[in-house]
Amino acid sequence: MIEFGIKYPVGYEMVVNLTQFEMEQHLCLMAALKMFELGKISSGRAAELAGLSRTDFFETCGRYKVSIFNYTDDEIASELNADLAAIKKVKL
């Protein structure tokens, strides 16, 4: 693991009612959630960054309203159309 530091004002963790350790964990979690949401990293990598199991990461996504499905509207429509076409072929 590589470690890096984030600068924030002295006492900021107290403003948000967290210990320094909790603040660091929270910042890692927020970074993991956002990078996953943007499609920059996989759910496994995001879970690793957040220090969670993949299952716990998915549950956390729900709490923070981050979709675990990273598809654009066009991708969803394309997938649905492909599935419908496949179903029609089976029925014939």
Distance bins in CASP14 RR format, pairs under 12 A and 6 or more apart:
PFRMAT RR
TARGET T0000
AUTHOR 0000-0000-0000
RMODE 2
METHOD distances of the structure
MODEL  1
1 28 0 0 0 0 0 1 0 0 0 0 0
1 48 0 0 0 0 1 0 0 0 0 0 0
1 49 0 0 0 0 1 0 0 0 0 0 0
1 51 0 0 0 0 0 1 0 0 0 0 0
2 49 0 0 0 0 0 1 0 0 0 0 0
3 24 0 0 0 0 0 1 0 0 0 0 0
3 28 0 0 0 0 0 1 0 0 0 0 0
4 24 0 0 0 0 0 1 0 0 0 0 0
4 27 0 0 0 0 0 1 0 0 0 0 0
4 28 0 0 0 0 0 1 0 0 0 0 0
4 31 0 0 0 0 0 1 0 0 0 0 0
4 49 0 0 0 0 0 1 0 0 0 0 0
5 20 0 0 0 0 0 1 0 0 0 0 0
5 23 0 0 0 0 0 1 0 0 0 0 0
5 24 0 0 0 0 1 0 0 0 0 0 0
5 27 0 0 0 0 1 0 0 0 0 0 0
5 28 0 0 0 0 0 1 0 0 0 0 0
5 31 0 0 0 0 0 1 0 0 0 0 0
6 12 0 0 0 0 0 1 0 0 0 0 0
6 13 0 0 0 0 0 1 0 0 0 0 0
6 20 0 0 0 0 0 1 0 0 0 0 0
6 23 0 0 0 0 1 0 0 0 0 0 0
6 24 1 0 0 1 0 0 0 0 0 0 0
6 26 0 0 0 0 0 1 0 0 0 0 0
6 27 1 0 0 1 0 0 0 0 0 0 0
6 28 0 0 0 0 1 0 0 0 0 0 0
6 30 0 0 0 0 0 1 0 0 0 0 0
6 31 0 0 0 0 1 0 0 0 0 0 0
7 27 0 0 0 0 0 1 0 0 0 0 0
8 14 0 0 0 0 0 1 0 0 0 0 0
8 15 0 0 0 0 1 0 0 0 0 0 0
8 16 0 0 0 0 1 0 0 0 0 0 0
8 18 0 0 0 0 0 1 0 0 0 0 0
8 20 0 0 0 0 1 0 0 0 0 0 0
8 23 1 0 0 1 0 0 0 0 0 0 0
8 24 0 0 0 0 0 1 0 0 0 0 0
8 26 0 0 0 0 0 1 0 0 0 0 0
8 27 0 0 0 0 1 0 0 0 0 0 0
9 15 0 0 0 0 1 0 0 0 0 0 0
9 16 0 0 0 0 0 1 0 0 0 0 0
9 23 0 0 0 0 0 1 0 0 0 0 0
10 20 0 0 0 0 0 1 0 0 0 0 0
11 17 0 0 0 0 0 1 0 0 0 0 0
11 18 0 0 0 0 0 1 0 0 0 0 0
11 19 0 0 0 0 0 1 0 0 0 0 0
11 20 0 0 0 0 1 0 0 0 0 0 0
11 23 0 0 0 0 1 0 0 0 0 0 0
12 18 0 0 0 0 1 0 0 0 0 0 0
12 19 0 0 0 0 0 1 0 0 0 0 0
12 20 0 0 0 0 1 0 0 0 0 0 0
12 22 0 0 0 0 0 1 0 0 0 0 0
12 23 1 0 0 1 0 0 0 0 0 0 0
12 24 0 0 0 0 0 1 0 0 0 0 0
12 26 0 0 0 0 0 1 0 0 0 0 0
12 27 0 0 0 0 0 1 0 0 0 0 0
13 19 1 0 0 1 0 0 0 0 0 0 0
13 20 1 0 1 0 0 0 0 0 0 0 0
13 21 0 0 0 0 1 0 0 0 0 0 0
13 22 1 0 0 1 0 0 0 0 0 0 0
13 23 1 0 1 0 0 0 0 0 0 0 0
13 24 0 0 0 0 1 0 0 0 0 0 0
13 25 0 0 0 0 0 1 0 0 0 0 0
13 26 0 0 0 0 1 0 0 0 0 0 0
13 27 0 0 0 0 0 1 0 0 0 0 0
14 20 0 0 0 0 1 0 0 0 0 0 0
14 22 0 0 0 0 0 1 0 0 0 0 0
14 23 0 0 0 0 1 0 0 0 0 0 0
15 23 0 0 0 0 1 0 0 0 0 0 0
16 22 0 0 0 0 1 0 0 0 0 0 0
16 23 1 0 0 1 0 0 0 0 0 0 0
16 26 0 0 0 0 1 0 0 0 0 0 0
16 27 0 0 0 0 0 1 0 0 0 0 0
16 30 0 0 0 0 0 1 0 0 0 0 0
17 23 0 0 0 0 1 0 0 0 0 0 0
17 26 0 0 0 0 0 1 0 0 0 0 0
18 24 0 0 0 0 1 0 0 0 0 0 0
18 25 0 0 0 0 1 0 0 0 0 0 0
18 26 1 0 0 1 0 0 0 0 0 0 0
18 27 0 0 0 0 1 0 0 0 0 0 0
18 29 0 0 0 0 0 1 0 0 0 0 0
19 25 0 0 0 0 1 0 0 0 0 0 0
19 26 0 0 0 0 0 1 0 0 0 0 0
20 26 0 0 0 0 0 1 0 0 0 0 0
20 27 0 0 0 0 0 1 0 0 0 0 0
21 27 0 0 0 0 0 1 0 0 0 0 0
21 28 0 0 0 0 0 1 0 0 0 0 0
22 28 0 0 0 0 0 1 0 0 0 0 0
22 29 0 0 0 0 0 1 0 0 0 0 0
23 29 0 0 0 0 0 1 0 0 0 0 0
23 30 0 0 0 0 0 1 0 0 0 0 0
24 30 0 0 0 0 0 1 0 0 0 0 0
24 31 0 0 0 0 0 1 0 0 0 0 0
24 50 0 0 0 0 0 1 0 0 0 0 0
24 51 0 0 0 0 0 1 0 0 0 0 0
25 31 0 0 0 0 0 1 0 0 0 0 0
25 32 0 0 0 0 0 1 0 0 0 0 0
25 49 0 0 0 0 0 1 0 0 0 0 0
25 50 0 0 0 0 1 0 0 0 0 0 0
25 51 1 0 0 1 0 0 0 0 0 0 0
25 52 0 0 0 0 1 0 0 0 0 0 0
25 60 0 0 0 0 0 1 0 0 0 0 0
26 32 0 0 0 0 0 1 0 0 0 0 0
26 33 0 0 0 0 0 1 0 0 0 0 0
26 50 0 0 0 0 1 0 0 0 0 0 0
26 51 0 0 0 0 0 1 0 0 0 0 0
26 60 0 0 0 0 0 1 0 0 0 0 0
26 64 0 0 0 0 0 1 0 0 0 0 0
27 33 0 0 0 0 0 1 0 0 0 0 0
27 34 0 0 0 0 0 1 0 0 0 0 0
27 49 0 0 0 0 0 1 0 0 0 0 0
27 50 0 0 0 0 0 1 0 0 0 0 0
28 34 0 0 0 0 0 1 0 0 0 0 0
28 35 0 0 0 0 0 1 0 0 0 0 0
28 46 0 0 0 0 0 1 0 0 0 0 0
28 47 0 0 0 0 0 1 0 0 0 0 0
28 48 0 0 0 0 0 1 0 0 0 0 0
28 49 1 0 1 0 0 0 0 0 0 0 0
28 50 1 0 1 0 0 0 0 0 0 0 0
28 51 1 0 0 1 0 0 0 0 0 0 0
28 52 0 0 0 0 1 0 0 0 0 0 0
28 57 0 0 0 0 0 1 0 0 0 0 0
28 60 0 0 0 0 0 1 0 0 0 0 0
29 35 0 0 0 0 0 1 0 0 0 0 0
29 36 0 0 0 0 0 1 0 0 0 0 0
29 46 0 0 0 0 1 0 0 0 0 0 0
29 47 0 0 0 0 0 1 0 0 0 0 0
29 48 0 0 0 0 0 1 0 0 0 0 0
29 49 0 0 0 0 1 0 0 0 0 0 0
29 50 1 0 1 0 0 0 0 0 0 0 0
29 51 0 0 0 0 1 0 0 0 0 0 0
29 52 1 0 0 1 0 0 0 0 0 0 0
29 56 0 0 0 0 0 1 0 0 0 0 0
29 57 0 0 0 0 1 0 0 0 0 0 0
29 60 1 0 0 1 0 0 0 0 0 0 0
29 61 0 0 0 0 0 1 0 0 0 0 0
29 63 0 0 0 0 0 1 0 0 0 0 0
29 64 0 0 0 0 1 0 0 0 0 0 0
29 66 0 0 0 0 0 1 0 0 0 0 0
30 36 0 0 0 0 0 1 0 0 0 0 0
30 37 0 0 0 0 0 1 0 0 0 0 0
30 46 0 0 0 0 0 1 0 0 0 0 0
30 49 0 0 0 0 0 1 0 0 0 0 0
30 50 0 0 0 0 1 0 0 0 0 0 0
30 60 0 0 0 0 0 1 0 0 0 0 0
30 64 0 0 0 0 1 0 0 0 0 0 0
30 66 0 0 0 0 0 1 0 0 0 0 0
31 37 0 0 0 0 0 1 0 0 0 0 0
31 38 0 0 0 0 0 1 0 0 0 0 0
31 40 0 0 0 0 0 1 0 0 0 0 0
31 41 0 0 0 0 1 0 0 0 0 0 0
31 45 0 0 0 0 0 1 0 0 0 0 0
31 46 0 0 0 0 1 0 0 0 0 0 0
31 48 0 0 0 0 0 1 0 0 0 0 0
31 49 1 0 0 1 0 0 0 0 0 0 0
31 50 0 0 0 0 1 0 0 0 0 0 0
31 51 0 0 0 0 0 1 0 0 0 0 0
32 38 0 0 0 0 0 1 0 0 0 0 0
32 39 0 0 0 0 0 1 0 0 0 0 0
32 40 0 0 0 0 0 1 0 0 0 0 0
32 41 1 0 0 1 0 0 0 0 0 0 0
32 42 0 0 0 0 0 1 0 0 0 0 0
32 43 0 0 0 0 1 0 0 0 0 0 0
32 44 0 0 0 0 1 0 0 0 0 0 0
32 45 0 0 0 0 1 0 0 0 0 0 0
32 46 1 0 1 0 0 0 0 0 0 0 0
32 47 1 0 0 1 0 0 0 0 0 0 0
32 48 0 0 0 0 1 0 0 0 0 0 0
32 49 1 0 1 0 0 0 0 0 0 0 0
32 50 1 0 1 0 0 0 0 0 0 0 0
32 51 0 0 0 0 1 0 0 0 0 0 0
32 52 0 0 0 0 1 0 0 0 0 0 0
32 54 0 0 0 0 0 1 0 0 0 0 0
32 56 0 0 0 0 0 1 0 0 0 0 0
32 57 1 0 0 1 0 0 0 0 0 0 0
32 58 0 0 0 0 0 1 0 0 0 0 0
32 60 0 0 0 0 1 0 0 0 0 0 0
32 61 0 0 0 0 1 0 0 0 0 0 0
32 64 0 0 0 0 0 1 0 0 0 0 0
32 66 0 0 0 0 1 0 0 0 0 0 0
33 39 0 0 0 0 0 1 0 0 0 0 0
33 40 0 0 0 0 0 1 0 0 0 0 0
33 41 0 0 0 0 0 1 0 0 0 0 0
33 43 0 0 0 0 0 1 0 0 0 0 0
33 46 1 0 0 1 0 0 0 0 0 0 0
33 47 0 0 0 0 0 1 0 0 0 0 0
33 49 0 0 0 0 1 0 0 0 0 0 0
33 50 1 0 0 1 0 0 0 0 0 0 0
33 52 0 0 0 0 0 1 0 0 0 0 0
33 57 0 0 0 0 1 0 0 0 0 0 0
33 58 0 0 0 0 0 1 0 0 0 0 0
33 59 0 0 0 0 0 1 0 0 0 0 0
33 60 1 0 0 1 0 0 0 0 0 0 0
33 61 1 0 0 1 0 0 0 0 0 0 0
33 62 0 0 0 0 1 0 0 0 0 0 0
33 63 0 0 0 0 1 0 0 0 0 0 0
33 64 1 0 1 0 0 0 0 0 0 0 0
33 65 0 0 0 0 1 0 0 0 0 0 0
33 66 1 0 1 0 0 0 0 0 0 0 0
33 67 0 0 0 0 0 1 0 0 0 0 0
33 68 0 0 0 0 0 1 0 0 0 0 0
34 40 0 0 0 0 1 0 0 0 0 0 0
34 41 0 0 0 0 1 0 0 0 0 0 0
34 46 0 0 0 0 1 0 0 0 0 0 0
34 49 0 0 0 0 0 1 0 0 0 0 0
34 50 0 0 0 0 0 1 0 0 0 0 0
34 61 0 0 0 0 0 1 0 0 0 0 0
34 64 0 0 0 0 1 0 0 0 0 0 0
34 66 0 0 0 0 1 0 0 0 0 0 0
35 41 1 0 1 0 0 0 0 0 0 0 0
35 42 0 0 0 0 1 0 0 0 0 0 0
35 43 0 0 0 0 0 1 0 0 0 0 0
35 44 0 0 0 0 0 1 0 0 0 0 0
35 45 0 0 0 0 1 0 0 0 0 0 0
35 46 1 0 0 1 0 0 0 0 0 0 0
35 47 0 0 0 0 0 1 0 0 0 0 0
35 48 0 0 0 0 0 1 0 0 0 0 0
35 49 1 0 0 1 0 0 0 0 0 0 0
35 50 0 0 0 0 0 1 0 0 0 0 0
35 57 0 0 0 0 0 1 0 0 0 0 0
35 66 0 0 0 0 0 1 0 0 0 0 0
35 70 0 0 0 0 0 1 0 0 0 0 0
36 42 1 0 0 1 0 0 0 0 0 0 0
36 43 1 0 0 1 0 0 0 0 0 0 0
36 44 0 0 0 0 1 0 0 0 0 0 0
36 45 1 0 0 1 0 0 0 0 0 0 0
36 46 1 1 0 0 0 0 0 0 0 0 0
36 47 0 0 0 0 1 0 0 0 0 0 0
36 48 0 0 0 0 0 1 0 0 0 0 0
36 49 0 0 0 0 1 0 0 0 0 0 0
36 50 0 0 0 0 1 0 0 0 0 0 0
36 52 0 0 0 0 0 1 0 0 0 0 0
36 54 0 0 0 0 0 1 0 0 0 0 0
36 57 1 0 0 1 0 0 0 0 0 0 0
36 58 0 0 0 0 0 1 0 0 0 0 0
36 60 0 0 0 0 0 1 0 0 0 0 0
36 61 1 0 0 1 0 0 0 0 0 0 0
36 62 0 0 0 0 0 1 0 0 0 0 0
36 64 0 0 0 0 0 1 0 0 0 0 0
36 66 1 0 0 1 0 0 0 0 0 0 0
36 67 0 0 0 0 1 0 0 0 0 0 0
36 68 0 0 0 0 1 0 0 0 0 0 0
36 69 0 0 0 0 0 1 0 0 0 0 0
36 70 1 0 0 1 0 0 0 0 0 0 0
37 43 0 0 0 0 0 1 0 0 0 0 0
37 46 0 0 0 0 1 0 0 0 0 0 0
37 57 0 0 0 0 0 1 0 0 0 0 0
37 60 0 0 0 0 0 1 0 0 0 0 0
37 61 0 0 0 0 1 0 0 0 0 0 0
37 62 0 0 0 0 0 1 0 0 0 0 0
37 64 0 0 0 0 1 0 0 0 0 0 0
37 65 0 0 0 0 1 0 0 0 0 0 0
37 66 1 0 1 0 0 0 0 0 0 0 0
37 67 1 0 0 1 0 0 0 0 0 0 0
37 68 0 0 0 0 1 0 0 0 0 0 0
37 69 0 0 0 0 0 1 0 0 0 0 0
37 70 1 0 0 1 0 0 0 0 0 0 0
38 46 0 0 0 0 0 1 0 0 0 0 0
38 66 0 0 0 0 0 1 0 0 0 0 0
38 67 0 0 0 0 0 1 0 0 0 0 0
38 70 0 0 0 0 1 0 0 0 0 0 0
39 45 0 0 0 0 0 1 0 0 0 0 0
39 46 0 0 0 0 1 0 0 0 0 0 0
39 66 0 0 0 0 0 1 0 0 0 0 0
39 67 0 0 0 0 0 1 0 0 0 0 0
39 68 0 0 0 0 0 1 0 0 0 0 0
39 69 0 0 0 0 0 1 0 0 0 0 0
39 70 1 0 1 0 0 0 0 0 0 0 0
39 71 0 0 0 0 0 1 0 0 0 0 0
39 72 0 0 0 0 0 1 0 0 0 0 0
40 46 0 0 0 0 1 0 0 0 0 0 0
40 49 0 0 0 0 0 1 0 0 0 0 0
40 70 0 0 0 0 1 0 0 0 0 0 0
41 47 0 0 0 0 1 0 0 0 0 0 0
41 48 0 0 0 0 1 0 0 0 0 0 0
41 49 1 0 0 1 0 0 0 0 0 0 0
41 50 0 0 0 0 0 1 0 0 0 0 0
41 57 0 0 0 0 0 1 0 0 0 0 0
41 70 0 0 0 0 0 1 0 0 0 0 0
42 48 0 0 0 0 1 0 0 0 0 0 0
42 49 0 0 0 0 0 1 0 0 0 0 0
42 54 0 0 0 0 1 0 0 0 0 0 0
42 57 0 0 0 0 0 1 0 0 0 0 0
42 68 0 0 0 0 0 1 0 0 0 0 0
42 70 0 0 0 0 1 0 0 0 0 0 0
43 49 0 0 0 0 0 1 0 0 0 0 0
43 50 0 0 0 0 0 1 0 0 0 0 0
43 52 0 0 0 0 0 1 0 0 0 0 0
43 53 0 0 0 0 0 1 0 0 0 0 0
43 54 1 0 1 0 0 0 0 0 0 0 0
43 55 0 0 0 0 1 0 0 0 0 0 0
43 56 0 0 0 0 0 1 0 0 0 0 0
43 57 1 0 0 1 0 0 0 0 0 0 0
43 58 1 0 0 1 0 0 0 0 0 0 0
43 59 0 0 0 0 0 1 0 0 0 0 0
43 60 0 0 0 0 0 1 0 0 0 0 0
43 61 0 0 0 0 1 0 0 0 0 0 0
43 66 0 0 0 0 0 1 0 0 0 0 0
43 67 0 0 0 0 0 1 0 0 0 0 0
43 68 1 0 0 1 0 0 0 0 0 0 0
43 69 0 0 0 0 0 1 0 0 0 0 0
43 70 0 0 0 0 1 0 0 0 0 0 0
44 50 0 0 0 0 1 0 0 0 0 0 0
44 51 0 0 0 0 0 1 0 0 0 0 0
44 52 0 0 0 0 1 0 0 0 0 0 0
44 53 0 0 0 0 1 0 0 0 0 0 0
44 54 1 0 1 0 0 0 0 0 0 0 0
44 55 0 0 0 0 0 1 0 0 0 0 0
44 56 0 0 0 0 0 1 0 0 0 0 0
44 57 1 0 0 1 0 0 0 0 0 0 0
44 58 0 0 0 0 1 0 0 0 0 0 0
44 61 0 0 0 0 0 1 0 0 0 0 0
44 68 0 0 0 0 0 1 0 0 0 0 0
45 51 0 0 0 0 0 1 0 0 0 0 0
45 52 0 0 0 0 0 1 0 0 0 0 0
45 54 0 0 0 0 1 0 0 0 0 0 0
45 57 0 0 0 0 1 0 0 0 0 0 0
46 52 0 0 0 0 1 0 0 0 0 0 0
46 53 0 0 0 0 0 1 0 0 0 0 0
46 54 0 0 0 0 1 0 0 0 0 0 0
46 56 0 0 0 0 0 1 0 0 0 0 0
46 57 1 0 1 0 0 0 0 0 0 0 0
46 58 0 0 0 0 1 0 0 0 0 0 0
46 60 0 0 0 0 1 0 0 0 0 0 0
46 61 0 0 0 0 1 0 0 0 0 0 0
46 64 0 0 0 0 0 1 0 0 0 0 0
46 66 0 0 0 0 1 0 0 0 0 0 0
46 68 0 0 0 0 0 1 0 0 0 0 0
46 70 0 0 0 0 0 1 0 0 0 0 0
47 53 1 0 0 1 0 0 0 0 0 0 0
47 54 1 0 1 0 0 0 0 0 0 0 0
47 55 0 0 0 0 1 0 0 0 0 0 0
47 56 1 0 0 1 0 0 0 0 0 0 0
47 57 1 1 0 0 0 0 0 0 0 0 0
47 58 0 0 0 0 1 0 0 0 0 0 0
47 59 0 0 0 0 0 1 0 0 0 0 0
47 60 0 0 0 0 1 0 0 0 0 0 0
47 61 0 0 0 0 1 0 0 0 0 0 0
47 68 0 0 0 0 0 1 0 0 0 0 0
48 54 0 0 0 0 1 0 0 0 0 0 0
48 56 0 0 0 0 0 1 0 0 0 0 0
48 57 0 0 0 0 1 0 0 0 0 0 0
49 57 0 0 0 0 1 0 0 0 0 0 0
49 60 0 0 0 0 0 1 0 0 0 0 0
50 56 0 0 0 0 1 0 0 0 0 0 0
50 57 1 0 1 0 0 0 0 0 0 0 0
50 58 0 0 0 0 0 1 0 0 0 0 0
50 59 0 0 0 0 0 1 0 0 0 0 0
50 60 1 0 0 1 0 0 0 0 0 0 0
50 61 0 0 0 0 0 1 0 0 0 0 0
50 64 0 0 0 0 0 1 0 0 0 0 0
50 66 0 0 0 0 0 1 0 0 0 0 0
51 57 0 0 0 0 1 0 0 0 0 0 0
51 60 0 0 0 0 0 1 0 0 0 0 0
52 58 0 0 0 0 1 0 0 0 0 0 0
52 59 0 0 0 0 1 0 0 0 0 0 0
52 60 1 0 0 1 0 0 0 0 0 0 0
52 61 0 0 0 0 0 1 0 0 0 0 0
52 63 0 0 0 0 0 1 0 0 0 0 0
53 59 0 0 0 0 1 0 0 0 0 0 0
53 60 0 0 0 0 0 1 0 0 0 0 0
54 60 0 0 0 0 0 1 0 0 0 0 0
54 61 0 0 0 0 0 1 0 0 0 0 0
54 68 0 0 0 0 0 1 0 0 0 0 0
55 61 0 0 0 0 0 1 0 0 0 0 0
55 68 0 0 0 0 0 1 0 0 0 0 0
56 62 0 0 0 0 0 1 0 0 0 0 0
56 63 0 0 0 0 0 1 0 0 0 0 0
57 63 0 0 0 0 0 1 0 0 0 0 0
57 64 0 0 0 0 0 1 0 0 0 0 0
57 66 0 0 0 0 1 0 0 0 0 0 0
57 68 0 0 0 0 1 0 0 0 0 0 0
58 64 0 0 0 0 0 1 0 0 0 0 0
58 66 0 0 0 0 1 0 0 0 0 0 0
58 67 0 0 0 0 0 1 0 0 0 0 0
58 68 1 0 1 0 0 0 0 0 0 0 0
58 69 0 0 0 0 0 1 0 0 0 0 0
59 66 0 0 0 0 0 1 0 0 0 0 0
59 68 0 0 0 0 1 0 0 0 0 0 0
60 66 0 0 0 0 1 0 0 0 0 0 0
60 68 0 0 0 0 0 1 0 0 0 0 0
61 67 1 0 0 1 0 0 0 0 0 0 0
61 68 1 0 1 0 0 0 0 0 0 0 0
61 69 0 0 0 0 1 0 0 0 0 0 0
61 70 0 0 0 0 0 1 0 0 0 0 0
62 68 1 0 0 1 0 0 0 0 0 0 0
62 69 0 0 0 0 0 1 0 0 0 0 0
67 76 0 0 0 0 0 1 0 0 0 0 0
69 75 0 0 0 0 1 0 0 0 0 0 0
69 76 0 0 0 0 1 0 0 0 0 0 0
69 79 0 0 0 0 0 1 0 0 0 0 0
70 76 0 0 0 0 0 1 0 0 0 0 0
71 77 0 0 0 0 1 0 0 0 0 0 0
71 78 0 0 0 0 1 0 0 0 0 0 0
71 79 1 0 0 1 0 0 0 0 0 0 0
71 80 0 0 0 0 0 1 0 0 0 0 0
72 78 0 0 0 0 1 0 0 0 0 0 0
72 79 0 0 0 0 0 1 0 0 0 0 0
73 79 0 0 0 0 0 1 0 0 0 0 0
73 80 0 0 0 0 0 1 0 0 0 0 0
74 80 0 0 0 0 0 1 0 0 0 0 0
74 81 0 0 0 0 0 1 0 0 0 0 0
75 81 0 0 0 0 0 1 0 0 0 0 0
75 82 0 0 0 0 0 1 0 0 0 0 0
76 82 0 0 0 0 0 1 0 0 0 0 0
76 83 0 0 0 0 0 1 0 0 0 0 0
77 83 0 0 0 0 0 1 0 0 0 0 0
77 84 0 0 0 0 0 1 0 0 0 0 0
78 84 0 0 0 0 0 1 0 0 0 0 0
78 85 0 0 0 0 0 1 0 0 0 0 0
79 85 0 0 0 0 0 1 0 0 0 0 0
79 86 0 0 0 0 0 1 0 0 0 0 0
80 86 0 0 0 0 0 1 0 0 0 0 0
80 87 0 0 0 0 0 1 0 0 0 0 0
81 87 0 0 0 0 0 1 0 0 0 0 0
81 88 0 0 0 0 0 1 0 0 0 0 0
82 88 0 0 0 0 0 1 0 0 0 0 0
82 89 0 0 0 0 0 1 0 0 0 0 0
83 89 0 0 0 0 0 1 0 0 0 0 0
83 90 0 0 0 0 0 1 0 0 0 0 0
84 90 0 0 0 0 0 1 0 0 0 0 0
84 91 0 0 0 0 0 1 0 0 0 0 0
85 91 0 0 0 0 0 1 0 0 0 0 0
85 92 0 0 0 0 0 1 0 0 0 0 0
86 92 0 0 0 0 0 1 0 0 0 0 0
END
